[in-house]
Amino acid sequence: MRPLSLISALPAVALVLGLTACGSDKNDDTIVPPVAKPSFAAGTRMADLAAAGKITVGTKFDQPLFGLKGLSGKPEGFDVEIAKIIAAKLGIAEDKISFVESVSANREPFLQQKKVDMVVATYTINDKRDKVVDFAGPYFVAGQDILVAKGNPKNITGPESLKGKKTCSVSGSTPAATVQDKYGLTTSDLVLVDAYSKCRDALANGQVDAVTTDNVILSGYVSEAPDKFELLGKTFTSEPYGIGIPEGQEPFCDWINQTLKDAVADGSYEKAFKATAGKVIDTVPTLPEPRGCSN
């Protein structure tokens, strides 16, 4: 049984953390459907990628359950499996996917500069980002929460109690903007770094009092070190995760949305979740309704 501190209620459209851990499917090697032999209209982004036979994907390397560089040296997690599913439907084998580390602050620049073909990196869809990149999805909905040291020695009860404390988050992230804009944290309250793993380490070392980001990310840290951390379990936002692509690729966006629906139908979405985030989160989420691809 996992510690009760892992349990966190997500928004109704998302999922619920349960009490017993799910193991990964026994046939993990069949998570991703067979590589397709697709046919696309000439001139589409799908046709170009299929013809190239390779794709570059931005993802996180420091977030357990969603995007973590494992002992194999390869990234692992739900985001990574979603990227593999999309690639397979383009006819691109797993060994032809180049995963590039994309921290929160460089996701839009990487897409704008065409350094990556898409970003699958716990990437919350919001209006500010939507002005410079496009999003398919969402494929998952999380909620912002707060990670504290075991025993909660600073008596942090929610975002309203963070003022006057040292709280760590990531530059360019939605969670950092939320606690600044909605809860009045100032530069003296907020420690901004470039990766959540640095926040985790700072909390473990007593350099900060709390870490705030999406609950699924923080739950991963608790699952790795339940003797050091606990989650408040009080989400205060809704964070729809989308797949970022460069602007002006509406047909590609529509195709990704259909691919996500197909992944639910063929079971690969569920398998991907159970083998990754499902090790902590019992309930397989319902795929959210796509937001539409036209701006």
Salt bridges, closest charged atoms under 4 A:
GLU81 OE2 - LYS84 NZ 3.28
GLU94 OE2 - LYS84 NZ 3.16
GLU108 OE2 - ARG129 NE 3.66
ASP117 OD1 - ARG45 NH2 2.46
ASP130 OD2 - ARG291 NH2 2.76
ASP194 OD1 - LYS198 NZ 2.82
ASP201 OD1 - ARG200 NE 3.04
ASP209 OD1 - LYS154 NZ 3.95
GLU224 OE1 - ARG200 NH1 3.93
ASP266 OD2 - LYS89 NZ 3.75
GLU270 OE2 - LYS274 NZ 2.88
ASP282 OD1 - ARG2 NH2 3.47
